[in-house]
Amino acid sequence: MPADVVRRALRAIVLVLFALAVVDAARAQPRAGSEPGRFDFYVLALSWSPSYCAALRERGGEGAARTETMQCGARPFSFVVHGLWPQFEQGFPLNCQQPAPRIPRSLVETMLDLMPSPRLVYVEWDRHGTCSGLGPAAYFEAVRKARAAVQIPPDYARLSEPTTVSPDEVVEAFVKANPSLPREAVAVTCDRTRLSEVRICMRKDLSFRACPDSVRRACRQEKVAIPAVRGG
């Protein structure tokens, strides 16, 4: 095949891939100020706490990790709830009430077993809870019900040694631990090296549903490192 034909073909492929990346990015954009309660489904985001704490230390040293003493202290957290996020089929609503209704400290404290950071509870309410159409108490009750619907795979509950797996292996572990969970309802996110989150797509009634491609294609690494649970 002539060299100029090959170059044109490669150029066309690059342009197509670029266009697809632009479309994916556009679909993932937040829509600030959307109407509360108008969304299509939820994503339950479960953050791998040891990865979060390792990244925090790398960004700001041990002092940064000490600012999150509840999550990054001696207690052995594995997966913690990052949030329950209203989603559109393309994109997601954000900050739907400004200023957001305040939530009482007593309610925040009831969530610290699942979301071990008061700041996280406040931020998640402002950014995502206000888009649910629910009041603070009902929203955080939904967070708790969503988390209760998902069993953490036993091998991850107290991971005593760091390990390396593929994103597909993480998905399969969750499917095995949750027989009613479709594989298409699970997505894995990562940074350049480590597992970041497992995300579960749910209907408004908190039953499982397939995630859109824009959610499922979040981690493109072949392998991800999973730091051990502190004291696990």
Buried (B, 14 or more C-beta within 10 A) or exposed (E): EEEEEEEEEEEEEEEEEEEEEEEEEEBBEBBEEBEBEEBBBBBBBBBBBBBBBBBBBEEEEEEBBEEBEBBBBEEBBBBBBBBBBBBBEBBBBBBBBEEBEEBEEEBBEBBBEBBBBBEBBBBBBBBBBBBBBBEBEEBBBBBBBBBEBBEBBEBBBEBEEEBEBBBEEBBBBBBEBBEEBEEBBBBBBBBEEBBBBBBBBBEBEBEBBBBBEBBBEBBEBEEBBBBBBBEB
